[in-house]
Structure formats: structure tokens, C-alpha cells
Amino acid sequence: MAHPRAPGALVTAAELLGWWAVLTGLWVVLISGVDTLEWVVGALAALLAACAACGARRASGPR
């Protein structure tokens, strides 16, 4: 039996993943050299920004 909030959690996870993918891609495009440390820093920075974007959308009210 699924948890009643499961669909909302899946939507939030998909939104977070989408933001993260777009922001990580933007980071890679904007840096000149791509080595392992830059990938890690970019991915973590994109994750923080994706969390902020999801929080801002949630704080703005219902869709």
C-alpha cells in the first residue's frame, strides 16, 4: 500500500532532479576546463541551488 504523500514526494524529487541536471549542465558549459574536482564542486553547488529553487517554488504557494 502506497503512502498517501508518495505522489507529491515523487513530484518534488523529479523537480529537484530536473533543477539539478539543468544547473549542473550550465556549470559544465560555463567552466573552461572540466576535471574531477570541478565536477564535484559544480554538482554540489547545483544541488544547493536546486534545493533553494524547490523551496522558493513551494514558498510561493500552490500552483
N, C-alpha and C positions, 0 to 999 in steps of 0.2 A: 504494500500500500504506500503510495507516494505521500510525502509531506505536503500539507496544503500550500506552503510557501515555495515549493520546489520550482514552479514555472517562473516566478519572479526572480528567484535566485539564478536560474539559468539565463534569463534575460540580462540580469546585471553582470553575470560572468561573461556573456557574449559581448556586451557593451565594453567591458573592461578590456577584454582581449582585442576587440577592434581598435579601441583607442591606442592600446599598447603597440599593436602592429603598425599602425599609421605613424605614430610618433617615433618608433624605432627606425622605420624606413626613412623618415625625414632626417633623423640624426645621421644615418649612414650616408645619405645623399649629400648632406652639408659638410661632412668632415672630409679632409683631404686624403689622409691615409687610414686604412682600416686594419688595425691589428687587434689582438685578443683583448687587451685592456680597454681599448676604445669601445669594443662591442659590449663588454660588461658594463662599463660606465654608462653608455648610451641606453642599454636595456634597463638598467636600474632607474635612470633619470626618467625614461619614458614610462616606467611602471608608476613612479610617484606622480607624474603628470596625469596619467590615465586615472589614477585614484582621485586626484583633485577634480578632473573633468566629470567623473561619475558623481562625485559628491556635489559639485556645483549644479549638475542637472537635477539631482534628487532634491536639492535645497530650493530650486526654482519652482517646485510644485509639480502637480500631476501633468501628464502630457495631454 
